[in-house]
């Protein structure tokens, strides 16, 4: 076992990639530690339980993903164009995963919502918080688009929720058909859900 | 152990309700047999593996659900009204599950798509077939609506896929928030995705 901080990071990284591919219930602490290359005894030094580890993985995953979301959604492009860029980045990430691992792993938050939200209240609450953050971030872009007359929805919160729900549904099919191109409909559908019309392609696109 | 046919039915029924609540990976054959009240030894007389059981549960669940889908979608109402009735029936089923078990279990097909499609090729294929059937059934209603000038999409297959994806995404949130009312947005969103306008409420509604 390396420095203790190394061991914690190794456990987190191993759990992250295992959970991304295989969910939560299918994993055991022994397998996580073996993948991480740390003795099983050290697991409980860092994490109270497998559930505590899952929460840490979710936090870390959202902290990383949120950086990309913030960069894109606070960017200089027009509001709906930023939303389009966000979906494009997500599709690119699923495509990269497909090319490196041969499989579309989907959205870890959606995966765990369906696998675990009935079974672990703490995980359910954390996933709710993460999706609420996503909805808030998208809502602020939708509200900008509405102010500019580029979207016509009246309830921007509900519209942002519908955009995220539609996206999660398309990711489900991308995973089921192991095909990132299933995400191709996300953008046109989001425009429909926002009561927006397709804008001309941005300069340089 | 009762008659062999009873035992198989008992195993299927137990697996069905356990899988609905807790997915696949979290279950063991011993627990399924205990819930079914049949000796573990008899399991492998009926099912080659836990995966074979999962396929049988999926088939049975879709066979049952398909009866309701067919009844509603082949009904006498106008095409989009039949689609509305289908979503209403699904919301009612989630609400009934919530009232009897205290929890929204979501859509078993969506749940297993996210939990298992990367891990069991046979399950992935079966789920693809089920969702293709659903998309086909919805597409034929959408095509009718288009012919009547009540929907404006040009690619009816893609539109039907988007309606199903959007629905699965909303079911994900209904499960995550343990709230069937999250499905309330499904109908208006489907109209938006189909390029349709809300029609007047049907007589008697």
Interface residues (C-beta under 8 A of the other chain):
Chain A: X21 X22 X23 X25 X26 X103 X104 X105 X106 X110 X111 X113 X114 X115 X117 X118 X119 X124 X127 X128 X131 X158 X161 X162 X164 X165 X166 X167 X168 X169 X170 X172 X173 X175 X176 X177 X178 X185 X189 X192 X193 X195
Chain B: X21 X22 X23 X25 X26 X103 X104 X105 X106 X110 X111 X113 X114 X115 X117 X118 X119 X124 X127 X128 X131 X158 X161 X162 X164 X165 X166 X167 X168 X169 X170 X172 X173 X175 X176 X177 X178 X185 X189 X192 X193 X195
